[in-house]
Amino acid sequence: MNASASQDGDWSRDFYWGVASSGYQSEGSAPDSNWKRFVDRSAGQDGVDEYRDSVDFRHRYADDIRLAAGLGVNTYRFGVEWARVEPSPGRWDETELAFYDDVLRQVRAAGMTPMITLNHWVYPGWALDQGGWAEARTADSWLGFSRKIVQRYAGQDVLWVTFNEPLIFLKNEQKVGALSATRYFAAQSNVVQAHRRAYDLIHELDPTSKVTSNQAYITGVNGMADWFFLDQVKDKLDFIGIDYYYGLSIDNWTVFAAASDKFWDVKLQPEGIYYALRSYHNRFPRLPLYIVENGMATDNGKARDADYSRGDHVRDTVYWLQRAKADGMNLIGYNYWSLTDNYEWGSYRARFGLYTVDALTDPALTRRPTDAVPAYRDLVAVGGVPQGFRLKRGPGTCSLVDGLGSCLNPARVDGPLTPLK
């Protein structure tokens, strides 16, 4: 396994505490893209909300970066939108490049490490017109975009993410009508090869940087799901990026609500993040682990449970991260998804933000803190929960997050805790 960049210990921080966002979901002022076309023709049908200007990160980024800095985090994840900076083949929009230049500058000026995603499911309309990701030339074009961005930001301590959740990316390509079932495996092969080439390209242009692709942890069957991408690029990763949201146990099968995008109906099981980390630690013991996304959805801001808030959830989750670290897992970072509510791929109904925003009803797009803001700030400040912390929500019965392994070898609830700092 090529682990040269991940085994030298040359990391800029002992632990990365972060918040996450993506370009299209939060920026507003959407340029022509695969997703813009889908929403333009589908808004008002089948639960698809009009996009409007999302939460207008494009013009409010300075304020949002200040909100992140106010949490005490040291890492800020954002995306550079290919559709925004290359509106037609080979033509670069210098105004939009300057926008991202200033985002990066302000993130670094606030003392935060930038984590930049190069593909968060959105690409230019002209690339869709040439066949989208089912065509190899789209991968070539994306690599040209990636070269432009990496050259521009090399040497600035960037953590690079090539593709956000590749398996879910291709699933959603089918949803928006950009990928037919007959071309699925062509697109899958192109994404795999694009990541492999991008990994080498990034290390050529930015030699000391770290590169990953964050994987959606598919509870119960993740090992099989990883065949589609992760197992084919495992020699081209500097760390394992993991997105964990939902658990599974013999007394909780609500995870299936996520298949219909009713994320708020899934009963949360924070302990599942421990098993997701343990699974990857056992499979890739030489590679550091980073939770690139984790959070909880509410139904349009409504309370999920009378006695379990967003703040409760983040405290319970961090407890299990500390348990994983104490049990020897090489966990190096955690990002909360997301800093603000945003456009969740067709709808504003699912809200994940530390700061909530009424995108459809509040013209001012006011950022209102949830109870997780002080909770997360306190966790970051001291590296987690204190010794003696009591979980607000205990584990389910016989976890199946990692198949039978997580049931037959459960984590100790009263085990040791290691501070994350």
C-alpha positions in Angstrom: 0.0 0.0 0.0 1.3 3.5 -0.9 1.3 5.1 2.5 4.2 7.5 2.1 2.2 10.6 2.8 0.2 9.1 5.7 3.0 7.4 7.6 5.5 10.2 8.0 3.6 11.8 10.9 3.8 15.2 9.2 0.4 16.5 10.1 -0.1 20.1 10.9 -2.3 19.4 13.9 -2.6 16.8 16.7 -6.3 16.8 16.2 -8.5 18.5 13.6 -11.8 19.9 15.0 -13.9 21.2 12.1 -17.1 22.3 10.5 -18.2 21.4 7.0 -20.1 22.8 4.1 -20.3 22.4 0.4 -20.4 24.8 -2.6 -23.8 24.3 -4.3 -25.6 23.5 -1.1 -24.7 26.8 0.6 -23.4 29.4 -1.9 -26.5 30.5 -3.8 -26.2 32.4 -7.1 -26.0 29.0 -8.8 -24.2 28.7 -12.1 -25.3 26.3 -14.9 -24.7 22.7 -13.6 -26.2 19.2 -13.5 -28.0 20.1 -10.2 -29.2 23.5 -11.3 -30.8 22.0 -14.4 -32.5 19.3 -12.3 -33.9 21.8 -9.7 -35.0 24.3 -12.4 -37.2 21.7 -14.1 -38.3 19.9 -10.9 -39.0 22.6 -8.3 -42.5 22.4 -7.0 -42.8 18.7 -7.9 -42.3 15.6 -5.7 -41.1 17.6 -2.7 -38.3 19.5 -4.6 -37.9 23.0 -3.2 -36.8 25.9 -5.4 -33.2 26.7 -4.8 -33.4 30.5 -4.6 -30.0 31.6 -3.1 -29.7 28.8 -0.5 -28.1 30.5 2.5 -26.0 32.8 0.3 -22.5 31.8 1.4 -21.3 33.4 -1.8 -21.9 36.8 -0.3 -21.9 36.0 3.5 -18.8 33.8 3.7 -16.9 36.3 5.9 -19.6 36.2 8.5 -19.9 32.4 8.3 -16.1 32.0 8.7 -16.3 34.2 11.8 -19.1 32.0 13.2 -16.8 28.9 12.7 -13.9 30.7 14.3 -16.1 31.6 17.2 -16.6 27.8 17.9 -12.9 27.4 18.4 -12.5 24.9 15.6 -9.2 24.7 13.7 -10.5 23.3 10.4 -13.0 24.6 7.8 -14.2 22.4 5.0 -15.6 24.0 1.9 -15.9 23.1 -1.8 -14.6 24.9 -4.9 -17.4 24.6 -7.5 -16.1 23.6 -10.9 -19.3 25.0 -12.5 -18.6 28.4 -11.0 -15.0 28.8 -11.9 -15.0 27.2 -15.4 -18.4 28.2 -17.0 -17.3 27.0 -20.4 -14.5 24.7 -21.4 -11.1 26.3 -20.9 -12.6 29.7 -19.8 -11.9 30.7 -16.3 -14.0 33.2 -14.3 -11.4 35.3 -12.5 -14.1 37.0 -10.3 -15.2 33.6 -9.0 -11.6 32.4 -8.6 -11.0 35.5 -6.5 -14.0 34.7 -4.4 -12.5 31.3 -3.4 -9.1 33.0 -3.0 -10.6 35.2 -0.3 -12.5 32.3 1.3 -9.2 30.5 1.7 -7.4 33.6 2.9 -10.0 34.3 5.6 -10.1 30.7 6.7 -6.3 30.7 7.2 -6.3 34.2 8.7 -8.8 32.9 11.3 -6.3 30.2 12.3 -8.1 27.3 10.6 -6.8 24.6 8.2 -8.7 24.6 4.9 -10.2 21.3 3.8 -11.2 21.7 0.1 -13.6 19.3 -1.8 -13.0 19.2 -5.5 -16.2 17.3 -6.4 -19.3 17.6 -4.1 -21.7 16.1 -6.7 -22.0 19.2 -8.9 -20.3 19.9 -12.3 -20.8 22.3 -15.2 -23.7 22.1 -17.5 -21.3 21.8 -20.5 -19.8 18.7 -18.9 -23.3 17.2 -18.6 -23.9 18.0 -22.3 -20.8 16.0 -23.2 -22.2 12.9 -21.4 -21.4 13.6 -17.8 -19.3 11.2 -15.8 -20.2 8.2 -18.0 -17.7 9.8 -20.5 -14.0 9.6 -19.9 -13.5 13.1 -21.2 -15.4 14.5 -18.3 -12.8 12.9 -16.0 -10.1 14.5 -18.1 -11.8 17.9 -17.9 -12.3 17.6 -14.1 -8.6 16.8 -13.8 -7.8 20.0 -15.7 -10.0 21.9 -13.2 -8.3 20.1 -10.3 -4.9 21.0 -11.6 -5.9 24.7 -11.8 -7.2 24.8 -8.2 -4.4 22.7 -6.6 -1.7 24.8 -8.4 -3.4 28.0 -7.1 -3.6 26.8 -3.4 -0.5 24.6 -3.1 1.6 25.1 -0.1 -1.2 26.4 2.1 -1.7 23.4 4.3 -4.8 22.2 2.5 -6.5 18.9 3.2 -7.7 17.8 -0.2 -10.9 15.8 -0.8 -11.3 14.5 -4.3 -14.9 13.1 -4.4 -17.5 13.5 -1.7 -19.2 10.1 -1.1 -18.6 8.6 -4.6 -21.2 5.9 -4.2 -23.9 8.3 -3.3 -22.7 10.7 -6.0 -23.5 8.2 -8.7 -26.8 7.3 -7.0 -27.8 10.9 -7.2 -26.6 11.2 -10.8 -29.4 8.7 -11.6 -31.8 10.7 -9.5 -31.2 13.9 -11.5 -31.3 12.1 -14.8 -27.6 12.6 -15.6 -26.7 8.8 -15.6 -28.6 5.9 -17.1 -28.5 2.5 -15.5 -26.7 1.1 -18.6 -23.8 3.6 -18.1 -23.5 3.2 -14.4 -20.3 1.1 -14.4 -18.7 3.3 -17.0 -19.2 6.3 -14.7 -18.1 4.3 -11.7 -14.8 3.4 -13.5 -14.3 7.0 -14.5 -14.7 8.2 -11.0 -12.3 5.6 -9.6 -9.6 6.4 -12.2 -10.2 10.2 -11.8 -9.4 9.9 -8.0 -6.3 7.8 -8.7 -5.0 10.3 -11.2 -6.0 13.2 -8.9 -4.1 11.7 -6.0 -0.9 11.6 -8.0 -1.5 15.1 -9.5 -2.1 16.7 -6.1 1.1 15.2 -4.7 3.0 16.3 -7.7 1.8 19.9 -7.3 1.4 20.1 -3.5 3.9 17.4 -2.2 3.3 17.7 1.5 -0.5 17.8 1.4 -2.9 15.1 2.5 -5.5 13.6 0.1 -8.7 11.5 0.7 -12.2 10.8 -0.6 -14.8 10.7 2.1 -16.9 7.6 2.2 -20.5 7.4 3.2 -20.6 4.7 5.8 -23.4 2.4 4.7 -24.5 0.8 8.0 -24.7 -3.0 8.1 -23.3 -3.5 4.6 -20.4 -1.1 4.4 -17.9 -3.7 3.5 -19.8 -4.6 0.3 -20.4 -0.9 -0.5 -16.7 -0.1 -0.3 -16.1 -2.4 -3.3 -17.5 0.2 -5.6 -14.8 2.7 -4.8 -12.7 2.6 -1.6 -11.3 -0.9 -2.2 -10.2 0.3 -5.7 -8.3 3.4 -4.5 -7.0 2.2 -1.1 -3.4 2.6 -2.3 -4.1 6.3 -3.2 -5.3 7.6 0.1 -3.4 9.4 2.9 -6.2 9.0 5.4 -9.6 7.4 5.5 -12.4 10.0 5.3 -15.6 8.7 6.9 -19.2 10.2 6.9 -21.2 8.5 9.6 -24.8 9.4 10.4 -27.1 6.4 11.1 -27.0 3.2 13.2 -28.7 -0.1 13.1 -29.4 -2.6 15.8 -31.9 -5.4 16.5 -34.1 -2.8 18.3 -33.7 0.0 15.8 -34.4 -0.5 12.0 -35.3 3.1 11.3 -32.2 3.6 9.2 -34.4 2.5 6.2 -36.2 5.9 6.4 -32.9 7.5 5.1 -33.5 5.7 1.7 -36.5 8.0 1.1 -34.6 11.1 2.4 -36.7 11.2 5.6 -33.5 11.5 7.7 -35.3 13.0 10.6 -37.2 9.7 11.1 -34.0 7.7 11.7 -33.5 7.1 15.4 -30.0 8.3 16.2 -27.4 5.8 17.5 -24.2 7.8 18.3 -22.4 4.6 19.4 -22.3 3.5 15.7 -19.5 5.9 15.0 -17.3 3.8 17.2 -18.0 0.7 15.2 -17.5 2.5 11.9 -14.1 3.7 13.1 -13.2 0.2 14.4 -14.2 -1.4 11.1 -11.9 0.9 9.1 -9.1 0.7 11.7 -9.1 -3.1 11.4 -9.1 -3.0 7.6 -6.6 -0.2 7.2 -4.4 -0.1 10.4 -1.7 2.0 8.7 -4.0 4.8 7.7 -5.3 7.6 10.0 -9.1 8.0 10.3 -11.0 11.3 10.0 -14.7 11.8 10.5 -15.3 14.2 7.6 -19.0 14.5 8.2 -21.3 13.7 11.1 -24.4 15.4 12.4 -28.2 15.0 12.8 -31.2 16.1 10.7 -34.3 17.7 12.0 -37.6 18.0 10.2 -37.6 21.7 9.2 -36.2 22.6 12.6 -38.7 20.7 14.7 -37.3 19.0 17.8 -36.6 15.3 17.2 -37.3 14.1 20.7 -38.5 16.0 23.7 -35.4 15.0 25.7 -32.7 14.7 23.0 -31.4 17.8 21.4 -28.6 18.6 18.8 -26.3 19.5 21.7 -27.0 16.1 23.4 -26.3 14.3 20.2 -22.9 16.0 19.6 -21.8 15.3 23.2 -22.8 11.7 23.0 -21.0 11.4 19.6 -17.8 12.9 20.9 -17.9 10.5 23.9 -17.7 7.6 21.4 -14.9 9.3 19.5 -12.9 9.5 22.7 -13.7 5.9 23.4 -12.4 4.9 19.9 -9.2 6.9 20.5 -8.7 5.3 23.9 -9.1 1.9 22.3 -6.2 2.5 19.9 -7.9 3.8 16.8 -5.8 6.4 14.9 -8.5 9.1 14.8 -7.1 12.4 13.7 -10.2 14.6 13.1 -13.9 15.3 13.3 -16.0 17.8 11.2 -19.6 18.6 12.2 -22.0 18.7 9.3 -22.9 21.4 8.9 -22.1 24.9 10.1 -25.4 26.2 8.8 -28.6 24.6 7.4 -28.4 24.4 3.6 -30.0 22.9 0.5 -30.1 19.2 1.1 -30.2 18.0 -2.5 -33.6 19.1 -3.5 -35.1 20.3 -0.2 -34.6 22.6 2.7 -36.7 20.4 5.0 -33.8 18.3 6.4 -31.8 20.7 8.7 -28.3 19.8 9.9 -26.9 23.2 10.9 -25.3 24.2 14.1 -26.8 27.5 13.0 -30.3 27.2 11.6 -31.5 29.3 8.7 -35.1 29.7 7.3 -34.0 29.8 3.7 -37.5 29.8 2.3 -39.2 32.2 4.7 -36.5 34.6 6.0 -35.3 37.1 3.4 -32.5 38.1 5.8 -31.2 34.5 6.0 -30.5 35.0 9.7 -28.1 32.5 11.3 -29.7 31.4 14.6 -27.6 29.3 17.0 -28.9 25.9 18.1 -28.1 24.5 21.5 -25.3 22.6 19.8 -23.3 25.8 19.3 -22.2 26.2 23.0 -22.0 22.4 23.3 -19.6 22.0 20.5 -17.6 25.1 21.5 -17.1 23.6 25.0 -16.1 20.2 23.5 -13.5 21.7 21.2 -12.1 23.9 24.0 -11.2 20.9 26.2 -10.9 18.1 23.7 -14.2 16.3 24.5 -16.4 15.3 27.3 -15.0 15.0 30.9 -14.1 11.8 32.7 -17.3 10.5 34.3 -19.5 11.8 31.5 -22.9 10.0 31.3 -24.4 9.4 27.9 -27.8 11.0 27.3 -28.7 8.1 25.0 -27.3 4.7 25.7 -26.4 2.1 23.0 -29.0 0.0 21.2 -29.3 -3.7 21.7 -26.9 -5.7 19.5 -25.5 -3.1 17.1 -25.3 -4.2 13.5 -23.4 -1.2 12.2 -20.5 -3.4 11.3 -22.6 -6.5 10.8 -22.4 -9.2 13.5 -19.0 -8.0 14.6 -20.4 -5.0 16.3 -23.0 -7.2 18.1 -20.6 -9.9 19.2 -17.9 -7.6 20.2 -19.6 -4.5 21.7 -17.7 -1.5 22.9 -17.4 -0.9 26.6 -19.7 1.9 27.7 -17.7 2.5 30.8 -14.3 2.3 29.1 -11.5 4.9 29.2 -11.7 8.2 27.4 -8.8 9.9 25.6 -9.0 13.7 25.1 -9.0 14.8 21.4 -6.3 17.4 21.3 
